[in-house]
Amino acid sequence: MTAAMLLLAVLGVATPLVIIGDRLSVFIPPGPFLSIMGKVGGYNHLKQLGVGSTIAGQLIVGAMAGAIFGLFSRRNPAGASAIRTMSIFVLLPIVVLAIALWPVLGTSYIGLPIGAARLVTLVSFALCVFLFERTLVTGFRFVTQRTIGDRDYEFSPAIGRRAFVLGVVGAAVTGGGIALARKLYRAATFSYDGTQYKGRIVQPITPTELFYCVTKNVVDPRVDVDLWHLEVVGLVKNAATWRFDDLLGFEMKEQETTLMCISNGLDAGLISNAVWKGFPLRDVLDRAVPLSGAARVRFSGVDNYTDTIPLEKALEPTTLLAYEMNGAELPDRHGYPLRLIVPGYFGEKHVKWLTRIEVTDATAKGFYEAQGWGPDFITPTRSRIDVPDPWSSFALGKLNGPIEVKGIAYGGDRGISRVELSSDGGKSWRDAEIYYSGGNLAWSLWKTEWMPDAAGDYMLVARATDGEGDVQEWEEDRGPFSGVAGLHEIGVRVTA
């Protein structure tokens, strides 16, 4: 059963091995969730632990079920009818799975629509538990029974020989399962999940292969565009289903937009900038005609990730459905064939592998909203010092000129009008030069030169002002799970 599930997962079918974590995670509030992540060594380790625990748990439960079945069958051979074993080992698990995992059964890693994916997941699970039941029953009978004439007898030598044969088969299946697990591991997101972009390598437009990446998935979708479609449903007059080629008929536009993760620290690199090509979401919604009572729009990816934004934000001309990134089609890890771009909102709102748009009421929540993140998802004004590195050391007598200080500044969808630098921990400020401005929806890059007056330890602090004139500052009343807001500072040591 486990080997079959691993094979299905390799083929892009959702199985309990990889979707149980999605179902359980929404019940863990952000605080304990981050605490667990810290204890196990990060999100990647947490995902590995989750899948490993699910596999181990499944093997243990299966072994216990097999032992109970064996004891029962030895005591009451006539009681182990096909109807009874099918009911216990096939029908019951299917019902329990459907009830417990219904919200995540629509997951597909090859791009099937949610309804079809839900059916495929259930049928695939049914096949797996049916395989378990038939193997268990047939294997038990093969080991313990021998027919002579019209009567069954237990025959100890036969038990030993047949147990050995069945054990060899089991070992072969185990080896195949391990090989499949290794293949699944190589295809997993562990190599790129958590990619950060910061430091001296930062450019105005982030190279696609270096663009920051955060994913909840153990294995990200690799969508077959011929299987994929986009549904527009909910509180709309005209529900519709769009194939990819149909969507290319909308008027296209290119837009430079920065994305930043809600968990991005003041000094972290979960922020990047790209040029996206697509069409305004409102072009699709205008054809759908939202009804009265519509307040939010919920977006679903083929990986069963969901999130919501206000209807008025969805109707802004800069909210895009994008199919290209930096002049090329979206890479798989960044949402091929279609993703959402919502300027000024944290990255979790920019749903990837988009397959459903649902116009809904004000109560709708997405994956991380249900977990407890938010309630504020609008990105605060941020700036970061990328050069020099924290606690760099400079010899005053060997300096040939001022020390170059560089970094980024980001104002959500408000742009950046000014960047300042302090070398005394924020007591006094001087203007820095904005040498690249990506516009209102993207970050700006800044630089300045600083010459220390004497040897000592200095605290360099950056501060930005957005396009509306609001100065970046500490926000003590901002919720801890609405994204940190504050000033980035680094220490620099100057010796004589």
N, C-alpha and C positions, 0 to 999 in steps of 0.2 A: 504493500500500500504506500509506504513512504517512498520507495523507489519510483513508483508510478507518478506520485505527486511531484517528485523532483524532475522527472522527464517532462511532465506537463508544464512545469515552471520554465524549464529550458526552452520549450516551444512557445512560450508567451501566454500560457493560460494561467489565470489566477487560481491559486490553491490556498488552503488554510495555512500552509507553511509560511506564506508571505503576506497574507491579508489579515491574519489574526492581530498582528501588531497595530495595523491601522485602526482596527475596531476598538482595541483596548486603550490606545493612546489618548483618545478624546476624553476618557474618564480620569486621566491623571492631570491635575492642575499644573500650570506652568512652573510654579515653585518646586514642587516635588519632582517634576519631570526634569528640570535643569539640574537639580541635586543628584538625581540618579545618573544623568549624563556625566556629571563631574566625577562621580565615584567610579564609573566603569571606563572612563577615559575618552569620552566624546560620543557624538552622535553615531559615527560609524561603528564603534565598539558596541553601542547600545543596540543597533540594528543586528549586528552579528550575534549578540547575546540573545536577542529576541527570536531570531530564526533557529539558532542552535537549541534554545530551550523548547521551542515548539516541536522540533524534530525529536528531541530526547523525550519530551512528554508524550508525544504520539507513540513512540516505540514502547514506552513503559505501560501506557494504557492498553495498547494492543497486546502486549505480553500478558498483562493481567487478565484481559478479556479471554485470551486463548487458554490460560491456565484454568480459569473458572469454567469455560466451555469443556475442557478436557475432563475435569473432575465430575461435572454434571453428566457428561456423556458416558463415563465409565459406570456411574451409579444408575443411570437411567437411559440406556441406549435407545429405547423406543421414543424417548421424549425429544430427541434432537432432530425433529422433522425439518424439511427445507423451509416450510412456511414460518416456523418458529425462528430458525437461524436467520432467515432473510429479514424478518420483522425486527429482530434485535440488532443485527450487525449491519443492516443496509437501510431499512426504512427509518428506524429511530435516529441514527446519525444524520440522515438527510434532513429530517424534520428539525432536529436540534440545530444543525448548521444553518438552515434557512431562516430560522427565527433569530438565532444569536448573531449571525453575520449579514443579515439582509442589507443593511446600509452600505456594505462594502462589496457585495456580490457582483455589482456592475463593473468591477475592475477588469480591464483588459490591457495586456501589454503589446498587443498587435493592432489596436485601434478599433476594435468592434464597438458599435454603439452600445449604450448602457443596457438597454433591454436585451439585446442579443448576448451581450457579455454575461449578464446575470444567468441566462439560460445555459450558456456554455459552462460557466462555473459550476452550476448545480449538476449538470449531466456529467461533467468530468469528475466531480466528487463522488457521484453515484457509481461511476465505473470503478473508482479506486476502492470504495468500501465493498462493492460487489466482488472485486478481485480478492480483497482480504477475506471476505466470508467464504468464498468458494475454495480458496487456498487452505483456510483453516479447517473447514469441514472435510475436504478431500484429503488433506494431509493427515488429519487425525485417523480417518478411516484406513488410509494407506498404511499407516504405521501399526495400528492396533488390531486390525481385523484380517482374517483369512477365511475364505469360504471353502468348505469341504462338503460336497453334495449340496444339500439345501440348508446347511447349518453353518453359522459363523463361530470360529474358535479363536481365542487368543493363543499365539504361538511365540514363545519368548525369543528363539533364534530369529524368527522373521521380524520381530520388533526391532532387534538390534540391527539387522541388515537394512531394513527399510528406514529406520531412523538415521542411519549413516547416509543412505542415498538422499533422503530429504534434507539432511544437514548440508550435504555437498551443494545441492540446489540452492539452499538458503545462503550459503557462503558466496556462491556465484552472484546471486541477486544483490547481496550486501556489497560485493565489490563493484557491481554496476551502479548501485546507489551512491557509493563514495565517489566514483568517477563523475556521475552526474552532479553531485554536490560541488565538486571541484570546478566543473565547467560553469555551473551557476555562479560560483564565487568569482571566477574570472570575468564573467559578464556583468557582475554587480557594480554598484555605484561607488564602491569604497575607494577607488583610485582617484576620483575627482570630486566627490561630495565634500563640501567644505573648502573648495578652492577659493583663495583670497587674492586680491590684486592691490598691492600697495608697494611703497618704497621707491627706489630710484627708477624702476622700470615703467612707472605710470606714464601713459601717453594720453593725449586728448580723447582718442577713440580706442577703447580697449580691444586688443586683438581677440577674436572670437574664442580661440583656444585658451585664453587666459581669463576670460570673463568669469566672474565669481559664480559659484554654483552651490545651491542648497536644495536637497531633495529628501522627501520623506521615504522614498522607495529604496528597497534593497536592490531591485532591478528596475531601471527606467524603461518606459515603453520604447519600442522601435516600431512605429506605426506604419502599417501598409495602407497607403492612401486610397487604394482601390476598395478597401473594406470600410474606410472611415467616412463618416458624414457629420455634419453639424446640425443639431436640432435647436429650434427656437420655439419654446413652449411656455406654458404658465398663463399669467394674466394678460393674454394678448388676444386680439380679434382674429389675427391670421397666423396660426401656428404654421411652421414650415420646416422643411428638411433640405439642407443644401449639401451638394457634393462639392469637392474642392474646385473643380473646373468652373462650376457655376459662380463661385465666389469671386473668381478673377474678373467677372464682368463689372464689379463695382469700381468706382473711381479711386485710383491708388494714390498714395502720398508717402513721402519719406519724412522721417521725424527723428531727430537726435534726442534721446531720452536716457536718463540715468536711472538705474535700479539699485536699491539698497535694502538689505535684509533687516527685519525688525530686531534681530538679535545682534546687529553689528555694533561692536564696542567703539568707543571714541578713537581708539588707536588701531582698529581692525580694518580688514580689507574686503569685507563682504559688501562691496559697492563697486560698480563698473558702469561704463558708458558705451552706448552703441548707437548706430544708425539703423532704425527699423523701417521696414516698408510694409504697408498694408493699407487698410481702408478703415474709416471711422465706424465704430460700433453702432453709432446712431443710424447709419444707412440701413443696417439690418433691422434695428428696432423700429425705425419709421415704417418699414414695410409690414412689420408684425402688428403695429398699432397697440401700444399698451392700454389696458383698460383702467377704469377708475379703481382705486384701491392699490394700484401698483406703486410700490415705494422703493424696492430694492431689486437688484438683478443678481441671481446666483449663477455662478459659472462652474461647470464640472469638466474635469479632464478625464481621459480614458483610464488613468490610473486611480480613478475614484476620488481624486483630490477636489475639494470644493471651496469656493470663497464667494463673498458678496461685496457689492459696492452700492451706494445710493443710486437711484435711477437718474437723478440729475447729473451725477458724475459720469454715468454711462452715456449720457447724451451729449457730453462735451465733445467738440470736434477733435480734440487731441487724444481721446481714449480710442485706441486702435485695436483692430484684429490684425496681427502681423504675421506674415509668412516668410519674410526675409530678414536677415540680420547681417549688417555690414556688407551688403551687396551680394549675398549668397543665401540659398534656402536655409531655413532654420536647421541647425544641427539637432540630432535626436535629443541630446541632453537639455537643449534649450527650447523644446516644445514642438518639433516638427509634427504635423504640417502647419499648425495654427496655434497662436498663443495670444493672450491678452496683454496689452500695454496700458497701464493706468498711471499717467504722470502725477507725481506728488504723493503717491501712496507707497507704502512699504512693499517689498518684493513679493511677499506672499499673496498679494492681490493680483499679481500678473500671472494668472493661471496658464499653465503650459498644457500642451496636448489637448486643446479645448475640443469638446465634443457636444456639450449642451449649454444653452443659454436659457435660463428660466426667469421670467419676470414674475416677481412674487411680492408678498406684503412685507411690512416692516419687521416682522419677527424672524425672518430668515437668517440663518447663521451658516458659516462655512467651517471647514475642518479645524483651523486653529482658533477661530472664534468660539466654537463649541468647547474647545479645550480650556479656554479662559484667557487667551491673549486679547489685548486691546484694553479699553474700548476705542482708544485713539489710534488710527492707522495712518494719519497724515504725517509725513516725514518732517521733523523739525530741522531748522537750519543747522548745518554741521560743517566743520572744517577739520583738517588733519594736517599734521606736519610729516612729510615723507622724507625730507633731507634736511639736516643730517640724521643719522641713526640715533636712537635714544642713548644717552650717556657716551656719545662720541667724545674723544679727547683731542684737544688741539694744544700745541705748544705756541704760546704767544710770540716767542722770539723767532719761530720758523714760519709764521704766516706771511705769505707774499701779498695778501690782500684780504678783503672782507670774506667772511664765511657765507656761502650761499645757503639760503633757507628756502625750501620749496614745499608745496603741498597742494591739496585740493580743497574746494569749498562747494557746498551743495545746498540749495535752498528749495528743494522739492520742485514744485511747478511755479515757484515765485522768482527764480533766478537769483543771481548774486550781484550786488552793486558795489561792495567794498570788502576788502580783507585787511586785517590789521595783525601786527605781531608785537608781542611784548617779550622783553628779555629779562624782566624782573618779576616774573610770576603774576603779571596782570596789574601791576601798579601804574604803569605808563604804557602807551601804545604808539605805534608808528604805522603808517600805511604801507602795504605791500602792493606790488604790481600784479594786476590780473593780466597775464599774458595769453590766456586762452579763455574765451567765454563760449560755452556751448548753447547759450540762449536760456530762456526761462525754464525749460524742462530738463536741463542737463547741468552737469557740474561745471565749475570754472577751475582753472589751474592758476596758481599764483606763485610769485617768487619775490625775494628781497635779499639784500645783502646786509650782514650784521658784523660789526667789528667790536669785539669785547674791549672794555677799557682797561681791565686788569685781570690777573689770574684769579681763578675761583670757580665755584659751581654756579651755573646759571639755569634758570627755569624759563624755557621758551614756551610761549602760549600763543595759539592762533585764535582769532575771532573774526567771524564773517557777519555781514549785514545783507539781508536778502533784498530782493527787488522791490519789496513793499516798505523798506526802511526799518524793519524789525531786526534788532541786534541779537546775535546768538548769545545765549546765556544759560546758566543753570536753571532748570525748571523743577523746583522741589515738589510741586504738586502734580507732576506728571507721573502717572501710574508706572510701576516698575516693569510691566509687561506691555507697555505702549511704545517701547523704544527709548533708549537712553538719550538724554539731551544734556549737553554740557560743553566744556571747553577742553580741547586736547592740549596737553603739555608734555614736554620732554625735558630731561635734564641734559646739560652739556658741561663738560669739565674742561676748563682752560688752565693750563700750567704755564709757569714762567719759561 
